[in-house]
Amino acid sequence: MIIKLLGYDCMDGIRLECITNCVLTNLGVTATLEKVPKRRALKQYAIAAAPGLIINEDLVCAGRTPNVAEVTAWIVRALAREQPLQKAA
């Protein structure tokens, strides 16, 4: 799983990083975290405001800091999508 934290260099981005790490730890999930600076995130991903969260190239949130329950649901959904790929291999 690859998770991109967009705008990690602002206060809300730091909060999002903490929430994401907490959720990953609670679920026992290992993921690659990529931190994208705010300026690059706004240009590269065409989001109106930071922070943003991308899970496996799916933009799940932008312009606000999601809560723990939302991040948990998005990660669980991404894991469910990965399972068929892992079983087929």
Contacts in CASP RR format, 6 or more apart in sequence:
PFRMAT RR
TARGET T0000
AUTHOR 0000-0000-0000
METHOD contacts of the structure
MODEL  1
MIIKLLGYDCMDGIRLECITNCVLTNLGVTATLEKVPKRRALKQYAIAAA
PGLIINEDLVCAGRTPNVAEVTAWIVRALAREQPLQKAA
1 29 0 8 1.000
1 30 0 8 1.000
1 31 0 8 1.000
1 32 0 8 1.000
1 55 0 8 1.000
1 56 0 8 1.000
1 75 0 8 1.000
1 78 0 8 1.000
1 79 0 8 1.000
1 82 0 8 1.000
2 31 0 8 1.000
2 32 0 8 1.000
2 34 0 8 1.000
2 55 0 8 1.000
2 56 0 8 1.000
2 57 0 8 1.000
3 20 0 8 1.000
3 24 0 8 1.000
3 31 0 8 1.000
3 32 0 8 1.000
3 33 0 8 1.000
3 34 0 8 1.000
3 53 0 8 1.000
3 54 0 8 1.000
3 55 0 8 1.000
3 56 0 8 1.000
3 75 0 8 1.000
4 33 0 8 1.000
4 34 0 8 1.000
4 35 0 8 1.000
4 36 0 8 1.000
4 53 0 8 1.000
4 54 0 8 1.000
4 55 0 8 1.000
5 13 0 8 1.000
5 16 0 8 1.000
5 17 0 8 1.000
5 20 0 8 1.000
5 33 0 8 1.000
5 34 0 8 1.000
5 35 0 8 1.000
5 36 0 8 1.000
5 51 0 8 1.000
5 52 0 8 1.000
5 53 0 8 1.000
6 36 0 8 1.000
6 38 0 8 1.000
6 41 0 8 1.000
6 45 0 8 1.000
6 47 0 8 1.000
6 50 0 8 1.000
6 51 0 8 1.000
6 52 0 8 1.000
6 53 0 8 1.000
6 54 0 8 1.000
6 62 0 8 1.000
7 13 0 8 1.000
7 35 0 8 1.000
7 36 0 8 1.000
7 37 0 8 1.000
7 38 0 8 1.000
7 41 0 8 1.000
7 50 0 8 1.000
7 51 0 8 1.000
7 52 0 8 1.000
8 14 0 8 1.000
8 16 0 8 1.000
8 17 0 8 1.000
8 35 0 8 1.000
8 36 0 8 1.000
8 37 0 8 1.000
8 38 0 8 1.000
8 51 0 8 1.000
9 35 0 8 1.000
9 37 0 8 1.000
9 38 0 8 1.000
10 38 0 8 1.000
10 50 0 8 1.000
10 51 0 8 1.000
12 50 0 8 1.000
12 51 0 8 1.000
12 63 0 8 1.000
12 64 0 8 1.000
12 65 0 8 1.000
13 50 0 8 1.000
13 51 0 8 1.000
13 52 0 8 1.000
13 65 0 8 1.000
15 51 0 8 1.000
15 65 0 8 1.000
16 51 0 8 1.000
16 52 0 8 1.000
16 53 0 8 1.000
16 65 0 8 1.000
16 66 0 8 1.000
17 33 0 8 1.000
17 35 0 8 1.000
19 65 0 8 1.000
19 66 0 8 1.000
19 67 0 8 1.000
19 68 0 8 1.000
19 71 0 8 1.000
20 33 0 8 1.000
20 53 0 8 1.000
20 71 0 8 1.000
21 33 0 8 1.000
22 68 0 8 1.000
23 68 0 8 1.000
23 71 0 8 1.000
23 72 0 8 1.000
23 75 0 8 1.000
24 30 0 8 1.000
24 31 0 8 1.000
24 75 0 8 1.000
26 72 0 8 1.000
27 72 0 8 1.000
27 75 0 8 1.000
27 76 0 8 1.000
27 79 0 8 1.000
29 75 0 8 1.000
29 79 0 8 1.000
31 75 0 8 1.000
36 44 0 8 1.000
36 45 0 8 1.000
38 50 0 8 1.000
41 47 0 8 1.000
41 50 0 8 1.000
41 52 0 8 1.000
42 48 0 8 1.000
42 49 0 8 1.000
42 50 0 8 1.000
45 52 0 8 1.000
45 54 0 8 1.000
45 59 0 8 1.000
45 62 0 8 1.000
47 59 0 8 1.000
47 62 0 8 1.000
47 63 0 8 1.000
48 62 0 8 1.000
48 63 0 8 1.000
49 62 0 8 1.000
49 63 0 8 1.000
49 64 0 8 1.000
50 62 0 8 1.000
50 63 0 8 1.000
51 61 0 8 1.000
51 62 0 8 1.000
51 63 0 8 1.000
51 64 0 8 1.000
51 65 0 8 1.000
52 59 0 8 1.000
52 61 0 8 1.000
52 62 0 8 1.000
52 63 0 8 1.000
53 59 0 8 1.000
53 60 0 8 1.000
53 61 0 8 1.000
53 62 0 8 1.000
53 66 0 8 1.000
53 71 0 8 1.000
53 74 0 8 1.000
54 60 0 8 1.000
55 74 0 8 1.000
55 75 0 8 1.000
55 78 0 8 1.000
56 78 0 8 1.000
56 81 0 8 1.000
56 82 0 8 1.000
58 78 0 8 1.000
60 66 0 8 1.000
60 74 0 8 1.000
61 70 0 8 1.000
61 74 0 8 1.000
66 74 0 8 1.000
END
